[in-house]
Amino acid sequence: MSGKTALLFGATGLVGGELLQLLLEDDDYSLVHVFTRREIPVRHPKLKLHLIDFSKLEKYKNLIRGDHLFCCLGTTMKKAGSRAAFREVDYHYPMLLAEMASQNQVSKYLVVSSVGANPNSFFFYSRVKGEMERGIQLYPFEQISILRPSLLLGQRSEKRLGEDIGKTLNTLLSPFMQGPLKKYRGIAGKTVALAMQYLARYPQQQVVFESHELELLAQEAQAATSQKN
């Protein structure tokens, strides 16, 4: 066991929940720090749970020490309730975490963004994601990996009507999404988590990974696990 320490934000979400299980089973990590607002129904000898107030994130700077930080934070406009609240979660929190982690010598920062992220986008959601991506890349981490999944597929703890409709459309249209459209195909939360874990273990020169590329990385991760076993 190499004894690496993982820092995970967003463990109550679809990707974060899947990633937590992978990290706890990963012999590369001897300790997994999880930062959430509420309790999670997971217990493990490697797990250290921190219940925090995200509106006062700066006060937890001394806890943000380790090797790899995985940021799976994200919300929706509907859940956030306003543009300002959405920006707080999807821009301010990831940026503040990057600043504190960089100052504390965390070597790798891996973050979940979204397909279509673009700081110059007409669409507010995509623009905020793009601004976050651009800002994160200003920090001097040894490795930065930005994952851009399309519509996330999987069981969430809350119902999202828009996503349910999107999943139905994805099932119908996915076979026709080829070439430049393949990055818009829906992707399982576990697939994104596998890709994230793989990137932490096997660094790439590439920084930004589109949704279809995450599918390929997840396949490589599963192949590597099969060979290991």
C-alpha positions as CSV (number, residue, x, y, z in Angstrom):
1,M,0.0,0.0,0.0
2,S,1.5,3.4,-1.0
3,G,-0.3,5.2,1.7
4,K,-1.8,8.1,-0.4
5,T,-4.5,10.3,1.0
6,A,-7.5,11.2,-1.0
7,L,-9.7,14.2,-0.4
8,L,-13.3,13.9,-1.8
9,F,-15.9,16.7,-2.1
10,G,-19.4,15.8,-3.4
11,A,-19.7,12.3,-2.1
12,T,-23.5,12.6,-1.8
13,G,-23.9,13.1,-5.5
14,L,-24.1,10.5,-8.3
15,V,-20.4,10.5,-9.4
16,G,-19.0,11.3,-5.9
17,G,-20.9,8.4,-4.3
18,E,-19.6,5.9,-6.9
19,L,-16.1,7.4,-6.6
20,L,-16.1,7.0,-2.8
21,Q,-16.7,3.2,-3.1
22,L,-13.8,3.0,-5.6
23,L,-11.4,4.9,-3.5
24,L,-12.2,2.9,-0.4
25,E,-11.5,-0.3,-2.3
26,D,-8.3,1.1,-3.9
27,D,-5.1,-0.1,-2.3
28,D,-3.3,3.1,-3.5
29,Y,-5.1,5.0,-0.8
30,S,-4.7,4.4,2.9
31,L,-7.0,7.3,3.9
32,V,-10.0,8.9,2.3
33,H,-11.2,12.2,3.7
34,V,-14.8,13.0,2.8
35,F,-16.3,16.4,3.2
36,T,-20.1,16.7,3.2
37,R,-22.9,18.7,4.7
38,R,-24.6,15.6,6.1
39,E,-24.0,12.1,7.3
40,I,-23.5,9.4,4.7
41,P,-24.5,5.7,5.2
42,V,-20.9,4.5,4.7
43,R,-18.5,3.1,7.2
44,H,-14.9,1.9,6.4
45,P,-11.6,1.8,8.3
46,K,-10.0,4.1,5.6
47,L,-12.9,6.7,5.7
48,K,-12.6,9.9,7.7
49,L,-15.9,11.9,7.4
50,H,-15.9,15.7,8.0
51,L,-19.3,17.4,8.3
52,I,-18.7,21.0,7.2
53,D,-20.5,24.3,6.4
54,F,-19.6,25.0,2.8
55,S,-20.5,28.7,3.3
56,K,-17.5,28.9,5.6
57,L,-15.2,26.7,3.5
58,E,-12.1,28.8,4.3
59,K,-12.1,27.7,8.0
60,Y,-11.4,24.1,7.0
61,K,-8.1,24.9,5.1
62,N,-6.0,22.9,7.5
63,L,-8.0,19.8,6.8
64,I,-7.4,20.0,3.1
65,R,-4.1,18.2,3.1
66,G,-3.3,15.0,1.2
67,D,-2.2,13.8,-2.2
68,H,-5.2,13.9,-4.6
69,L,-8.3,16.1,-4.4
70,F,-11.4,14.9,-6.2
71,C,-14.1,17.6,-6.7
72,C,-17.5,16.2,-7.6
73,L,-19.5,19.2,-6.5
74,G,-22.4,20.5,-8.6
75,T,-26.0,21.5,-8.5
76,T,-28.8,22.6,-10.8
77,M,-30.4,26.0,-11.4
78,K,-33.6,24.6,-10.0
79,K,-32.1,23.2,-6.8
80,A,-29.9,26.3,-6.3
81,G,-32.8,28.6,-6.7
82,S,-30.8,31.5,-8.2
83,R,-27.9,32.3,-10.5
84,A,-25.9,33.5,-7.5
85,A,-26.4,30.3,-5.5
86,F,-25.6,28.2,-8.5
87,R,-22.3,30.1,-9.1
88,E,-21.5,29.6,-5.4
89,V,-21.5,25.8,-5.7
90,D,-20.3,25.3,-9.3
91,Y,-17.6,28.1,-9.4
92,H,-16.7,29.5,-6.1
93,Y,-16.4,26.2,-4.1
94,P,-14.2,24.4,-6.7
95,M,-12.0,27.5,-7.1
96,L,-11.6,28.0,-3.3
97,L,-10.8,24.3,-2.9
98,A,-8.1,24.6,-5.6
99,E,-6.6,27.7,-3.9
100,M,-6.4,26.0,-0.5
101,A,-5.3,22.6,-1.9
102,S,-2.5,24.3,-3.9
103,Q,-1.3,26.2,-0.9
104,N,-1.3,23.0,1.1
105,Q,0.8,21.2,-1.5
106,V,-1.9,18.8,-2.8
107,S,-0.3,17.4,-6.0
108,K,-3.4,16.5,-8.1
109,Y,-6.7,18.2,-8.6
110,L,-9.4,16.3,-10.5
111,V,-12.8,18.0,-11.1
112,V,-16.1,17.1,-12.7
113,S,-17.3,19.8,-15.0
114,S,-19.9,19.3,-17.8
115,V,-20.1,18.8,-21.6
116,G,-20.3,22.1,-23.4
117,A,-18.4,24.1,-20.7
118,N,-17.2,27.3,-22.3
119,P,-16.4,30.6,-20.5
120,N,-17.8,32.5,-23.5
121,S,-21.0,30.5,-23.8
122,F,-24.4,32.2,-24.2
123,F,-25.8,29.8,-21.7
124,F,-25.3,30.6,-18.0
125,Y,-24.7,27.0,-16.9
126,S,-22.1,26.3,-19.5
127,R,-20.4,29.7,-19.0
128,V,-20.0,29.1,-15.3
129,K,-18.6,25.7,-15.8
130,G,-16.2,27.1,-18.4
131,E,-15.1,29.9,-16.1
132,M,-14.4,27.3,-13.4
133,E,-12.3,25.2,-15.7
134,R,-10.3,28.2,-16.8
135,G,-9.7,29.4,-13.2
136,I,-8.6,25.9,-12.0
137,Q,-5.9,25.7,-14.6
138,L,-4.2,28.8,-13.2
139,Y,-3.1,26.9,-10.1
140,P,0.3,25.1,-10.1
141,F,-0.8,21.5,-9.4
142,E,1.4,18.7,-10.6
143,Q,-1.7,17.4,-12.4
144,I,-5.1,18.9,-13.3
145,S,-7.8,16.7,-14.9
146,I,-11.1,18.2,-15.9
147,L,-13.9,15.7,-16.7
148,R,-16.8,16.8,-18.9
149,P,-19.6,14.2,-18.7
150,S,-22.8,14.6,-20.7
151,L,-26.1,13.6,-19.1
152,L,-25.4,11.5,-16.0
153,L,-27.1,8.2,-15.9
154,G,-27.8,6.3,-12.6
155,Q,-29.9,6.2,-9.5
156,R,-30.0,9.5,-7.6
157,S,-31.3,10.1,-4.1
158,E,-33.6,12.8,-5.5
159,K,-35.8,12.9,-8.5
160,R,-35.0,15.3,-11.3
161,L,-37.8,15.5,-13.9
162,G,-35.6,17.2,-16.5
163,E,-33.0,14.5,-16.2
164,D,-35.6,11.8,-16.4
165,I,-36.9,13.2,-19.7
166,G,-33.3,13.6,-20.9
167,K,-32.6,9.9,-20.1
168,T,-35.6,8.8,-22.1
169,L,-34.4,10.9,-25.1
170,N,-30.9,9.7,-24.7
171,T,-32.0,6.1,-24.9
172,L,-33.8,6.9,-28.2
173,L,-31.1,9.1,-29.7
174,S,-27.9,7.6,-28.4
175,P,-27.5,5.2,-31.4
176,F,-27.5,8.2,-33.8
177,M,-25.0,10.2,-31.8
178,Q,-21.8,9.5,-33.8
179,G,-18.8,11.5,-34.8
180,P,-18.8,15.0,-33.2
181,L,-22.1,14.2,-31.5
182,K,-20.9,11.2,-29.5
183,K,-19.7,13.4,-26.6
184,Y,-23.4,14.2,-26.0
185,R,-24.4,10.6,-25.3
186,G,-25.5,10.0,-21.7
187,I,-22.9,8.4,-19.4
188,A,-23.2,6.4,-16.2
189,G,-22.1,8.0,-13.0
190,K,-19.9,5.0,-12.3
191,T,-18.2,5.3,-15.6
192,V,-17.2,8.9,-14.8
193,A,-16.0,7.7,-11.4
194,L,-13.9,5.0,-12.9
195,A,-12.3,7.4,-15.3
196,M,-11.5,9.8,-12.5
197,Q,-9.9,7.1,-10.4
198,Y,-7.9,6.0,-13.5
199,L,-6.6,9.5,-14.2
200,A,-5.4,9.9,-10.6
201,R,-3.4,6.6,-11.0
202,Y,-2.3,7.1,-14.6
203,P,-1.6,10.8,-15.3
204,Q,-2.2,12.0,-18.9
205,Q,-0.7,14.9,-20.8
206,Q,-4.3,15.9,-21.7
207,V,-6.1,18.1,-19.2
208,V,-9.8,18.2,-20.5
209,F,-11.6,15.0,-21.2
210,E,-14.9,14.9,-23.1
211,S,-17.7,12.4,-22.2
212,H,-16.9,9.8,-24.9
213,E,-13.2,9.9,-23.8
214,L,-14.3,9.1,-20.2
215,E,-16.0,6.0,-21.6
216,L,-12.6,4.9,-23.0
217,L,-10.7,5.7,-19.8
218,A,-13.2,3.6,-17.8
219,Q,-12.7,0.7,-20.1
220,E,-9.0,1.0,-19.6
221,A,-9.5,1.1,-15.9
222,Q,-11.6,-2.1,-15.9
223,A,-9.0,-3.8,-18.1
224,A,-6.2,-2.8,-15.7
225,T,-8.2,-4.2,-12.8
226,S,-8.8,-7.5,-14.6
227,Q,-5.1,-7.9,-15.3
228,K,-4.3,-7.0,-11.7
229,N,-6.6,-9.8,-10.5
